[in-house]
Amino acid sequence: MDSLVLNPSTQSRLELALDKPSHAYLFSGTSGLGKTTAAKRFAKKLLGPQSSSGDESRWVLLIEPIEGKKISIKQTAEISKFTGLTKPASISKKVVIIDKADKLGIE
């Protein structure tokens, strides 16, 4: 993952995952370790050349709690809308990153 410092085992697993990606990944650990940064860089590598052309928000959606509160129902609805939108042929994959997923409400 380029200049990001990762545990060698984690680095190896993420690189192997690029060849045959799964539908979801969980980056867990204490705050401040760089999980969101690692997820963004992994997404960029997963998306390949399309990630460096044009508006990244067309294929990457980042959901974060608003002001340290819970992630709202409205924000989770954005995920449905984002993944349900038809994509041009130039976009082969889409990625949703949920930062602080423990802040998701029961709803």
C-alpha positions in Angstrom: 0.0 0.0 0.0 2.8 2.4 -1.0 4.0 4.7 1.8 1.5 3.5 4.4 3.2 1.5 7.2 1.2 -1.8 7.8 1.9 -5.0 9.6 3.6 -7.3 7.1 0.8 -9.9 7.5 -1.9 -7.2 6.9 0.0 -5.9 3.9 0.3 -9.3 2.4 -3.4 -10.1 2.9 -4.5 -6.9 1.4 -2.3 -7.4 -1.7 -3.7 -10.9 -2.1 -7.2 -9.6 -1.8 -6.7 -7.3 -4.8 -6.5 -10.4 -7.0 -9.8 -11.9 -5.9 -11.7 -9.3 -3.9 -14.5 -10.1 -1.4 -17.7 -8.1 -1.1 -16.6 -6.6 2.3 -13.6 -5.9 4.5 -13.5 -4.9 8.2 -10.6 -2.7 9.3 -10.7 -2.8 13.1 -8.6 -1.5 16.0 -8.2 1.4 18.3 -8.7 5.0 17.1 -5.7 6.7 15.4 -4.2 3.6 13.7 -4.9 4.8 10.2 -7.7 2.4 9.4 -9.7 4.9 7.3 -6.5 5.9 5.4 -5.7 2.2 4.8 -9.3 1.6 3.6 -9.1 4.5 1.2 -5.8 3.4 -0.2 -7.1 -0.2 -0.5 -10.1 1.1 -2.4 -8.0 3.1 -4.7 -5.8 0.1 -5.6 -9.0 -2.1 -5.9 -10.5 0.4 -8.3 -7.4 0.6 -10.4 -7.0 3.2 -13.2 -10.6 4.5 -12.8 -9.7 5.9 -9.3 -7.4 8.4 -10.8 -9.6 9.8 -13.5 -12.3 12.3 -12.8 -14.6 12.7 -9.8 -13.7 10.0 -7.2 -17.1 10.5 -5.5 -18.7 8.6 -8.5 -17.2 5.3 -7.2 -16.2 5.9 -3.6 -18.6 6.9 -0.8 -17.3 7.7 2.7 -19.9 7.6 5.5 -18.8 9.1 8.8 -20.7 10.0 12.0 -21.7 13.6 12.0 -20.0 15.5 14.9 -19.3 12.4 16.8 -22.9 11.3 16.9 -24.5 8.2 15.4 -24.6 7.5 11.7 -28.1 8.6 10.7 -30.7 6.7 8.8 -30.4 9.4 6.1 -26.7 8.5 5.7 -27.4 4.8 5.4 -30.0 5.6 2.7 -27.2 7.3 0.8 -25.5 3.9 0.6 -28.6 2.4 -1.0 -28.9 5.2 -3.5 -25.1 5.2 -4.3 -24.9 1.5 -4.9 -28.2 1.4 -6.7 -27.3 4.0 -9.3 -26.5 2.7 -12.7 -22.8 3.2 -13.5 -21.2 4.0 -16.8 -19.2 1.2 -18.5 -16.0 3.0 -17.4 -16.8 2.4 -13.7 -16.5 -1.4 -13.0 -16.7 -1.2 -9.2 -17.9 1.0 -6.4 -16.7 1.2 -2.8 -18.5 2.3 0.3 -16.3 3.0 3.4 -18.2 3.3 6.7 -15.9 5.1 9.2 -16.7 4.2 12.8 -19.3 1.6 11.9 -19.9 1.1 15.6 -21.8 4.4 15.4 -24.5 2.8 13.2 -27.9 2.8 14.9 -30.1 -0.2 15.4 -32.4 1.2 12.7 
